[in-house]
Amino acid sequence: MMMIEEINEDVTVRATQLAKHLLSKDLQRAIQISKTAVSVSSPSMDGMPKGSHFGNSSEDMMIMVSECKQLIRDVTEALNQLDSDEFVALQERYLRDKSAVAISQKLCVSRRTVYNILNKGLDQFIYCYNSGELLIKAQHQLTDTEPVTA
């Protein structure tokens, strides 16, 4: 595992963007796919193989469902490390697409406080999710796109 020598503002900003995308897009997709797990059956082994040599679509689907369930577990584990207001605010904002006003009413705080809670929650989430995986990914993305100077 790579150590992040310096977590600068650019890395934190990029990791926060990754966290927002993970919570609002990737997690939503994973939840939808994992719900289809009921309709996925294992490949039949009653004689000669019936699939092509390129693979089995049922197997591919089972792998995808498994990966989605792991993503859901990882996000849940990270969210559970946050305080209750941060947990609720992130869940309402990114999973349920609620406005700051709706969140402020639910938490009984001002809208400005909601933004502070969301920012603090995202900061905590990027460190909690898979032991800082989002920070490492952000660092890689930034170093891969920076021009090399001679």
N, C-alpha and C positions, 0 to 999 in steps of 0.2 A: 504494500500500500504506500502511496506517495504522500509525503509530508508537505503541507503547504507552508513554505518558508515565510511568506509574507501575505497576509490577507489584507489587501488594500481595498479601497473604496470601490474600484472597478469590479473586483472579484465579488464583493458583497452585493453590489447592484445587479450583476449578472446572475448570481446565485438566487437572489430574490425574484428575478424574472423567471428563472427556471422553476422555482417553488410555486409561483403563481400559475404557471402553465401546468405543472404537475397536478396541482390541486383542482384547477378548473377544467382542464382538458383531459390529461392522461388518466386521472382518477375516474372521471365520468365515463370514459371509454372502457376502462377496466371493470367498472361496476356493471356496465351494460353487457360486456362479453362474459363476465362471470355468471350472470343470470342465465346465459344460454347453456351453461354447463349441464343442465338437466337433459338437454336434447343431444348431448354428445355421448356416443357409445364407443366402447372399445372395438378395435378391429377384430373381425371374425377370423378364427384360425381353424376352420373345419376341413382343411384339405390344402389344395394348391392355392398359392397367393392369388388374390383377385386384383390387387392394385398394380400400378405400374412400378417400374424399378426406380422412379423418381421420388417415391414416398407415398405416404398414406395421408389423405386429407383429414381423416378422423384423428389420426395421431398428431398432425400439425395443429388441429383445433384443440386437442387436449393439452398440448404444450402451451399454446397461447392462453388457454383458460387458467392453467397452472401459474403462468407468469403473471397474469392479471390478479389472481388471488394473492400472490406474494406481494405485489405492489400495494394492494389494499391493506394487507397485514403491516407492511413497512410504514405506510402513511399513518395508519391507525396507531401504531406504536409511537411514532414521532409526535402525533397530536396529543396522545395521552400523557406526554411529558410536559405539556404546556399547562399554565394555570387555567382555571375553568373559563374565565372571560376570554382569554386568547383562543381557547379551544372552540368556544361557541362562536366567536367573531369570525374565525377562519372558516369554520364549517358553514356558517350562514352566508358569508360573502362568496366563497369559492365553490362550495358544493351546491348551495341552493340559490346562488346568484341574487342574494338579497342586497338591498341598498343600505347605505350607512344609517339612514333614518330608521329603517326597519330594525336594524341591529341595535341602534341606540334605544329604541323602544323596548326591545327584548331584554337588553342588559340594564335598562334604567340609568343610562348615562348620556352625556351630551354627544352630539355627532362628532365633535372634535376629539373627544375621548375615544370614540370608536376608531378613528384613524390612528390614534396613538396605540391603541390595543392591537389593531391589525398590523401595524409596523413592528411592534415589539414581538407579536406572535410569529410573524414571518421571519424575523431575525432569529428567534429561538428555533423555529422549525428547520431552517437551513443547517443549523448545527446538529439538531436531533435526528434528522432523516438519515438513516444508514450511516451514522457516525461521521457526518460531514460530507457525504457523497456529492451533494449539490455544490459545495464549495470547490471540491476537487474537479468536478465537471466544468464549473465556471472557469476555473484557472486554466484548464486544458483548452477550452474554447477561446479564451482570450490570448493565450500564448500561441495557439495555432493560427490566429488571424492577424497577429502583430507582424509588421514588416521586419525583415531581417536587415539590420544595418551593418555595413562593413567598416 
